[in-house]
Every structure is written in C-alpha cells, then in structure tokens.
Amino acid sequence: CCVPAGIMLGSVVIGIGIAGCVRMRDLLAPLPSSAAENSAGVLCLCRRSLEDQQGVKQISMTEPLSRDDIHVAFICTENTSHEEQIRQFLEAGKHVCVEYPVTLSYESAVDLWNLAQEKGEFLANQKSDNLIFFLNMAM
C-alpha cells in the first residue's frame, strides 16, 4: 500500500486541461524539500492522441494500471468520469488524488472511500494547496 521510505513515487496525470497541466508543472518543478521532490517521473494520458506535454510522455489508459513503477494517479478529467477512473486505479492498487468533486453523488464518494480503505490506498480531493500534503501521506 504505502511506498517505503526512500522510494521515488511514479505518477500519472489523467487529463491535460488546465488542472492537469498545473499538476504536471508542480510535479516537474517541485518546491525544495517538498515531498514532490520524491517524484520518480510523470506520465500523462488523454483520450486524444497528442504530442508529449511539458516533456511528459503520453501513455494509454490501461498502461499505468498494470505498471509497478506508477504509485499515484492524479485525476484531472471531467467530473462525470471521476468515479470510473478512481475505481480503476484503486482496484489496481494505486493512490488517487482527484480534482473536485470526487464524484457526482455522496453515495459514490463513500463507496470509493471505503474501497480505498479496503485496498490500503489513499483517496484525496485535489487542490493546489494540498498536493504536497497528499504526497507526504502517500510516502
């Protein structure tokens, strides 16, 4: 579940709109002495085929689900797709940080929170000011 001390976190950013681009920027240029400095690398995925973004390689949706070097998924997509994407990454044993709102219903959010607890993974709502906190918790 948790990444052992000294291990670099591999991350994937899902969605490359404004929020996704900001997440990539924050992970690629972390503040000194922040947990984001432990980022082993960042990959991104998008439903359309694009050039690399900010020097970050684009991959398919299924690839990060099975990779052992991906520990955290940052979900920055349309609200309607959050629930399905969160579930996929939690089931694959990945920590998830998602843009607001987590889901479109309270019941779905509770269900996903319970799934994260069962899997021993973190599920967090993503805001610019809690990115560092989330990365500290995941380590």
Secondary structure, 3 states (H helix, E strand, C coil): CCCCCCCCEEEEEECCCHHHHHHHHHHHCCCCCCHHHHEEEEEEECCCCCCCECCECECCCCHHHHCCCCCEEEECCCHHHHHHHHHHHHHCCCEEEEECCCCCCHHHHHHHHHHHHHHCCCEEEECHHHHHHHHHHHC
